[in-house]
């Protein structure tokens, strides 16, 4: 399964579990907003040179610290899929 396929199959409940596992505490509205952004912009997550777009968007919604935690989650959760 490619990284992009994995992102397309990600469900909101799984995403919320990941946020909890990575100790990311944001309100429900932001969880849904960021989830939709990830689902709608998988290209930017798959291609490192566009990841700054995702980072800037998340930073505007949250804080620098929370943004870095979410980016860490995205990089570490989806990175192993590149080797599949």
Secondary structure, DSSP 8 states (H G I E B T S, - for coil): --HHHHHHH--HHHHHHHHHHTT----HHHHHHHHHHHHHTHHHHHSGGGHHHHHHHHHHHS-HHHHHHHHHHHHHHHHGGGG-
